[in-house]
Amino acid sequence: MTDGSDAANVTVSESGAVTGTSTGGCTINGTLLAIANANAFSVNVSLSGGVCGNEGSTLRGVAILQGTRIFSAGLNGARTEGFVFSGGR
């Protein structure tokens, strides 16, 4: 996938390690860590695999958990590329 949207299976371990693969073949690796005194998480993910719209980018942002759904968004350092994620557990 080079642009637009793509579905992905993403796993977050108890330690906060994020791993996943999109249906288009993009590999997702990073961290999801609780922010102290907030109902939110800091997100840091890198995308690779030769088919990602944000190939080679490290994207940083936030995530919130509402019930069984997680919502997240992030940008690269230049704020020229980003992601929006919504998923369930």
LINUR-V75220 format. One record per pair of residues at least 4 apart in sequence whose ideal C-beta (glycine too) atoms are under 7 Angstrom apart, sorted by the first residue. I is the first residue (numbers start at 1). J is the second residue. Records with the same first field share a line. If there is no record, write none. Layout:
# LINUR-V75220
I: J  J
This chain:
# LINUR-V75220
1: 6  22  24  26  51  52  53
2: 53
3: 53
6: 22  23  24  26
7: 22  23
8: 20  21  22  23  28
9: 20  21
10: 18  20  28  87
11: 19  20
12: 16  18  32
13: 17
16: 31  32  33
17: 31
18: 28  29  30  31  32  45
19: 28  29
20: 28
21: 25  26  27  28
22: 26
24: 51
25: 49  51
26: 47  49  51  52
27: 48  49
28: 45  47
29: 45  46
30: 43  44  45  46
31: 44
32: 41  43  63
33: 41  42
34: 41
35: 40  41  42
39: 64
40: 62  63  64
41: 62  63
42: 62
43: 60  61  62  63  72  74
44: 58  60
45: 59  74
46: 58
47: 52  54  55  57
48: 52  55  56
50: 55
54: 59  76  81  83
57: 76  81
58: 76
59: 74  75  76  82  83
60: 74  75
61: 72  73  74  75
62: 72  73
63: 70  71  72
64: 71
65: 70
66: 71
68: 88  89
69: 86  88
70: 87
71: 86
72: 85
73: 82  83  84
74: 82  83
75: 79  82
76: 80  81  82
